[in-house]
Amino acid sequence: MKTLISNLRGQCLFDASVKTQADGIISLHEGKYHRTEIDSFLKGGEIIIETDDPIVACERISEVIDGAKKHGEVFVASSNGGLGSFISFVANKNGVDGMFTCYKDKVIRIPLLKLDISKSKLKIIQLLNHEDLSAIEIGKQIGISRAMVYKHLNGLIEMGLVKRSPLFEKYSITKAGKLAII
């Protein structure tokens, strides 16, 4: 079974469903959604994501994608507005089978990207998700040298996933870091 998850509407949604040859479509929207005539011909369900918290929105999108993956191939088609950026991010992170966007009323397949985070960096982010820690505390919990901790922390800071706290030389996770571990 092929599922298309999308926040597109109208002709772009129809064209994306044709390109993916989707058996079902899950429409993700925030707030009120006005169906078009074309939308009514497409099989599928609608999920409204009502939150002001981008992390909660991404967690919900992740749940939808993971649920669809249990039934077969998953394709994502999103626009840039509203939830579109989050849908694209989560789709890349969760490893869908294909991604599409609509540009000037044309559906275009876009490449899947990978977030390049090593296992050690991922462990650091996960630790910092629970509490702010010093480099020494991180090294002890992960079992790597202080020099390697600083190397990983510098890379995570450059990526915008971690920041240095002014208090006690501790490090903390950023909102982008929280999104990276969803």
Residue pairs with C-beta under 8 A, 6 or more apart in sequence:
1 23
1 24
1 71
1 72
1 73
2 20
2 21
2 22
2 23
2 24
2 72
2 73
2 74
2 75
3 22
3 23
3 24
3 25
3 26
3 68
3 71
3 72
3 73
3 74
3 75
4 16
4 17
4 20
4 22
4 24
4 25
4 26
4 44
4 75
4 76
4 77
5 25
5 26
5 28
5 64
5 65
5 68
5 74
5 75
5 76
5 77
5 87
5 91
5 96
6 13
6 16
6 25
6 26
6 27
6 28
6 76
6 77
6 78
6 87
7 27
7 28
7 29
7 78
7 79
7 82
7 83
7 84
7 87
8 16
8 77
8 78
8 79
8 102
9 36
9 39
10 36
10 38
10 39
11 38
11 105
12 77
12 79
12 102
12 105
12 107
13 25
13 27
13 38
13 39
13 42
13 77
14 38
14 41
14 42
15 102
15 106
15 107
16 22
16 75
16 77
16 100
16 102
16 107
17 25
17 42
19 100
19 107
19 109
20 75
20 77
20 98
20 100
22 75
23 43
23 72
24 43
24 44
24 45
25 42
25 43
25 44
25 45
26 44
26 45
26 46
26 47
26 64
26 68
27 33
27 39
27 44
27 45
27 46
27 47
28 46
28 47
28 49
28 61
28 64
28 83
28 87
29 46
29 47
29 48
29 49
29 82
29 83
30 48
30 49
30 50
30 57
30 82
30 83
31 48
31 50
33 46
33 48
47 60
47 64
49 57
49 60
49 61
49 83
51 57
51 60
54 86
54 175
54 179
55 175
55 178
55 179
55 182
57 83
57 86
58 86
58 89
58 90
58 179
58 182
59 182
61 83
61 86
61 87
61 90
62 90
62 93
62 94
62 182
65 74
65 76
65 90
65 91
65 94
65 96
66 94
68 74
69 94
69 96
73 97
74 96
74 97
75 96
75 97
75 98
75 99
75 100
76 87
76 88
76 91
76 96
76 98
76 99
76 100
77 99
77 100
77 101
77 102
77 107
78 84
78 85
78 87
78 88
78 91
78 99
78 100
78 101
79 101
79 102
80 101
84 101
88 99
88 101
88 110
89 179
90 182
91 99
91 112
92 99
92 112
92 113
92 114
92 115
93 115
93 180
93 182
95 112
96 112
98 109
98 112
99 109
99 110
99 111
99 112
100 107
100 108
100 109
100 110
101 107
101 108
101 110
102 108
115 180
117 125
117 159
117 161
117 180
118 152
120 142
120 144
120 148
120 152
121 152
121 155
121 156
122 181
123 142
124 138
124 142
124 149
124 152
124 153
124 156
124 162
125 156
125 161
125 162
125 173
125 177
125 180
125 181
126 181
127 133
127 138
127 141
127 142
128 138
128 162
128 171
128 172
128 173
128 177
129 173
129 177
129 178
129 181
132 165
132 170
132 171
132 172
133 141
133 170
133 171
134 168
134 169
134 170
134 171
135 146
135 149
135 150
135 153
135 169
135 171
136 146
136 149
138 149
138 153
138 171
139 145
139 146
139 148
139 149
142 149
144 152
153 162
153 171
156 162
156 177
157 163
157 164
159 176
160 174
160 176
160 177
161 173
161 174
161 176
161 177
161 180
162 171
162 172
162 173
162 174
162 177
163 171
163 172
163 174
164 170
164 171
165 171
165 172
